């Protein structure tokens, strides 16, 4: 994992707000010790979950979107470090791996113009370079028996999450995506809008469910393509659940469960599905934060849940005085997943009953 910039214990201590009488996640989360092989430590450490960041927005730029998602990782890790360590969630179960080194690619993309054909092609190539690194990291983590939790970055990184997991398990996997967009667009060169279609085309994605698609932002061509793949790709829309009420949120969670949880699957959440959350494609209408958390818990508790990928958050595009809120939201989602996927979850039920 030569392209990982490890997050050190010293860095973790600096962002943890220590307070007498309290224990924060930052005081218990594991990091890679200095001088120790990352691969060896991952194999032997006790942490079940491995957290890493992908601080890029190259795929978003290549999809003609607003840059800014590269900043989500630092916001998220700062918030996660200051979550209370208690009986409800154990920070020691989380290894903070660090961040993918995409500095070279990010420097280059700053000089490119989407409107120029040659530059757009180069953006696609840079996304492919990031794909390879994400795939490698995820494959190594899954092979070591760990559950990756990735903080993006653009949704282009779903491709590497799916491919890395599939390669490690030796078979195609399923995926569920809580998103306003399908990201199942045509194979026109890699960007944030076609990570799932590329994974599907190349045989790494077996079945795919899009939860909460926004009808106003899904093309007729994508809908027809999905219709022709009904046995392997399904969706519901935010509009039919939350606006027209023709479908119920709980029933749709059950429907999606039956479709994708029978084998290894990845959990995807695009923050642009939530209203007023700073992201590359910010929306005013969408599911609530509470529903997003319910979604994470619902699918996170399954034995076949293989990774969590949270993407498209862009703190720098939000309110200047409250840029920490995106990181705080990601912290909630990460711990919801950990609680659902951990034996501690059963202990919590006993604790709350006894209170």
N, C-alpha and C positions, 0 to 999 in steps of 0.2 A: 504494500500500500504506500508506495513512494510518493504518490500525489495527494496524500492526506497531510494537512498541517495539524499536528496534534494539539489538543487543548490541554495545557499543563495545569497542575495543581496550583501553581502560583497564580496563573491567570484566573482560575476559578475562585481563589480566595479574594482576589481584587474586586470581583464583581458581586461577591456575597456580602450582604449587609449584616454583619454579626451583631447580635443583641443578647445581653445577659438574660438567662432563663429560657432562651429559645434555641432550637436547632433547625437550621435551614438545609435545604437540599444540597446547597453548595458545600456544606460541611461533611456530607456523606456520599455524594456521588463519586463514582470511581473515574479516574483518569489514567492514561498510559504513563507509567513511571518513566522517568528519564533514563535513557540508555537501554531500555527494554524493547525488544522486537514487538511491533504492533500485532503482527500475526500470532505470535506466541502468546502474548498477553490475552488477546481476545479468546483464544482457545481455552485458557486455563482460569480466567477470572470468573467470579461468581455471578456477575450481573447478567440478567436475562435479556435486557433491552440495551441497544447501542444507539446513541443519539449522534447524528452528524448533520452538518449544514452544507448546502450547495449554494453559495452566495453569488448567483449569476442571474442575469435577465436577458441573456443572449437569445434564447428561444422565443421570448416575448417580443423582443425587437424584430426578430425574423418573421414574426406573425403580425407585424405592424401594430404592436401594442405599446403601452406606456412603460418605460423602464422604471425600476425602483425596487423590484422584488429581491435584488441582491442584498438588501439591508435587513431582511427578516431574520436571518440567522442570529446576528448579534443581539437584536432586540429580544428574540426568543430565549437565548441562553441566559441573558441577564435576568429575565423574569423567572425562568425555571430554577435558577440558582437560589432564588429567594422565596421559593415555596416552602411552607412549613413541613418539616420532617416529623411525622406523627404516626399514630396507629392506622390511619386511613391510607397512607401511601409511603413507601419506603424509598428514599433516594438512593440507597445503596444498591438497589436493583438496576440502576441506570449507569451505564458507562458512557461518559462524554468522550467520543472519539476525536472530534475536532471538525475541521471543514475541508472540503475538497479544494485543492489548489487550482483555481481557475483564473488567477491573476493575469496570466499572459493572454488568455482568450478575452477577458474583460477589457484589457487595455486595447486590444486590437479592434474589438467591436465598436468602441467609442469613435473610431475614425471612419466607420462604414455608414453608408446612406441606403436605407431600405429601398428608396425609389430608383436606385441604379441596379440594373440586372446583375452585373458582375459582383457588386457588393452584397446583394441579396443571396447570391449563390455562395459567397464566402461565409455569410452568416450561417447558412445551412451546414456548411462544412465544420464550422466551429461548434455548432450544436452536436454534430456527430462525434466530435472529439470529446465533448463532455459526456455524451452517451456512453462511450467506452469506459470512462473512468467511473461513472456511477454504476455501470454494470459490474465492473471488477470489484468495487468495494462491497456492493450488496451480495454478490456471489460468495465472497469470502466470509462475510458475516453470517449468512444463512448456513453455509457449509460448517461453520463453527458452532451451530446450534443456537445462534442468537436471533433476536427479532429486531430488525432495523427500524429506526424511527428517523425519517429524513425530513429536514426543514428546508424548503426551497426558497428561492429559485422559482423558475417557471414550471408550468405543467408539462413541458417537454421532458422533464426528468422521470415522468411515469414510465417512459419506455425503458430506461435503464433499471428502474425498480422492478419492473415485470421481467425483463430479460435476465437480470442477475439472479432473481429468485428461481425462475424456470430452469436456468442452466444448472444451478446448484441442486435442485430437486430432480433434475433429469426428466422433466415433463412440463408441458404447458400449464399455466395456472389461470385462475379466474381473477377478476377484479371488479370492485364496486366503486363508483365515483360519484360523490356528492358534489354536484357541479351545475352551474347555469348553462354550461356548454358541453357538447358531446366530446370535443377534442378527437373526433373520429373523421376528420376531414381528409381530402384526397392526398395521395402520396406525391407531393410536389416539392420535396426537399424538406428536411427536418426543421420543425419549429414547434411552438407550444400548442398548436392546434391539431396536431396529428400523432401524438405519442402513442395513443391506443390503436389507431389504424395501422401504424407501422408494426407494432408488437403483434397485432392480429395477423397481418399479412405475412409476417416472417415466422409464424407458428409458435410464438411464445405466450400468446393470450388465447385461452380456450373459450371462455364465456365472459361477457362483459355486461354490466348493468349500470346505466346512468340514472342517478336518483335526483329528481327535481329539475330536469331540463327546462329552460325558459323558452317558451314557444316563439317569442318574438325574435330570438337570436339563434335559431336553428334553421339552416337552409333546407329547401325542398329536396335537394340532391342528397343531403345527409340522411334525411328522414326516409327517402326511398331506398337508400343503401341499407339502412338498418332494417327496414321492412323485409328486404330480401334475405336478411340474415337472422330472421326471427328466432331460430332455434339456438343461436349463439349470442345474439346481442339484443338486449331489451332495455326499455326505459319507461319512466313515468315523467310527468311534467309538473312543475311547481304550480302552474295555472290550474290544472285539474284537481290538485290536492288542496291548495290554499285559497284559490279564487272561486272556482266553480263548485268545489266541494263534491265532485262526482267520485272522488277517491279519498280514502282516509289515510292519514299519515301512518298510523299503526299498521293498518292492513298492507300498505305498500312496503313497509319494512319487512313484514312476514313474506310477502311475495318475493322480494329481492333475496331474502335469506334462503328460500327454497331453491332459488336459481343459481346461487354462486357458492354456498358454504359447504357443498359436498366434498370439495377437495381444497387444496391449498389456494388461498386467495389473498390479494392485496387490498388494503383499505386506502382510498384516495379521498382527500378533501381539499377542494379549491375554495379559498377564502372569498373569491368573488361571488360565491353563491349567497353570501350573507350581506344584508343591507348595511350600508354606511361603514363597512370595514375597508380601510385603505388597502387597495389592491390594484392590479394592472387594469382590471375591467370593473371598477367599482359600480355597485348597483344600489338603487334606492328601494328595491322590492325583492324580497327573498325570504327564505326560511329564517327562523330566529336562531340565535346562538344556542339557546336551550335545546332546540331540535337538532342542531349540529352535534351537540354533546351527547344527546340520546342516540344518535346515529353511530357515533364513535363507540359508545359503550355497548350498544347492541351487537355490532359486528366484531368488536374487539374481544368479546368473551368466547368466541368460537375457537375450538382447538386448531382449526386450519388457518386462522388469521396469521399471515406470514410477515406482514410489514405494515407500517403506517407512513403515509406520505402526505404532508401538509404543505401546500404551495400557494404561490401568487400573492401572498401578503406583501405589502409595500409600505412600511412605516413612514418613509420619507414623503409619500404622497398624501398623508393624512394631516390632521391638525398639528401644527408645529408644537403646541403645548402638551399634546397627549400622544406623542409617537410611541410611548411605551405600551399603549393599549393593545396593539397587534401582538406584541410579544407576550403580554399577559393572557390574551385569548389563546394563543398557541400553547402556553403553559397549562391552561385548563384542559385542552384537548389531549395533550400528551399524558397528563396524569389520569384523565378519564380512561384512556386506552390501557395504561398500566394497571389501574385498579380492576378493570374488566378482565384482563388477561393474567391476573396474578392470584395465587391462592389466598393472598391477603384479603381479597374481596369477600370471601366467606367469613373471615374473622371480623370484618367490619360489621356485617350483619349481626353477629353475636354481640359485639360491643354496643351497637345502637339499641339493641333489644334490652340490654342490661342497664342502660343509663336511666 
